[in-house]
Amino acid sequence: MLAVKINDPWLEEHLKFESKNLGKSRSALVREALDRYLEDLEDYRDAVSAMADIKSGKSQVISSAEMDRRLDLAN
């Protein structure tokens, strides 16, 4: 279990408002926000890794038209 103390009055009020508005507990909103943040962070790391692979020549970029051709989706 993790306890989080929010020392920002604006953030605390915003959290209370959204909690009431959505009918969810503040804890549920914080969990959802943290989950989304961690997913975004993972996506960002994947993108940085992909860009490094492209820059190093390990991977290449192809157009959607070329992908259609390779998959025989032209028709």
N, C-alpha and C positions, 0 to 999 in steps of 0.2 A: 504494500500500500504506500501511496505517496500523498503527502499533504502539501498543498501549495498556498502560500500567503500572498495575497495581492495587495501591494502597497500603493497602488495607483487609484485614486478616488474615481477618476473618469472611467477607467477600465472596470472597476467594481460596479459602478452605476450602470454602465452599458451592459455588463453581464446580467445584472438583475433585471434590467428592462427586457432584454432578449429572452431571458429565462421565462419571465411572466408572459411575454408575447407569444412564445412558442409552446408554452405549457410543458417545458422541460426543466429539470433541475440544473442548477449552476454547474454541478459536477458533471452532468451528462454533456452540457455544452463544452466544458473544458476538455473532456475526454474526446469529443468529436473534433474539436479544433486541433488538439495535439495529434490525433490520428491523421488528420488531413495534412498537417504540417510535416509529419514524418514521412508520409507518402510523397509529398512534394519534394522533400529533401532527397529521398531515394531517386525520384525521377530526375532531379537536377544532377545528382552524381552520375547517373546513367548517361545523361546527355553530355556531361563533361568528358566522360570516358569515351563515348562515341566520337566526339570531336577530336580527341587526342588520337584515336585510331585512324580517323580520316586524315589528319595532319601528318601522321607518321607513314601513311601509305598502307597501313594494315587493312583498312577498309576503304571502299570507294563509294561515291555518291552517283546514283543514276537517276535519270528523269522518269517521270511516271509513264511517258510514252515508251521509253526503253523497257520499263518493267512490264507494260502491257504486251510489248512485242515478245519478250522472253517468256511470258506466261501464255502466249497465244490468245490474248484477249482483244485483239484488234477488231474482231467482228462484233 
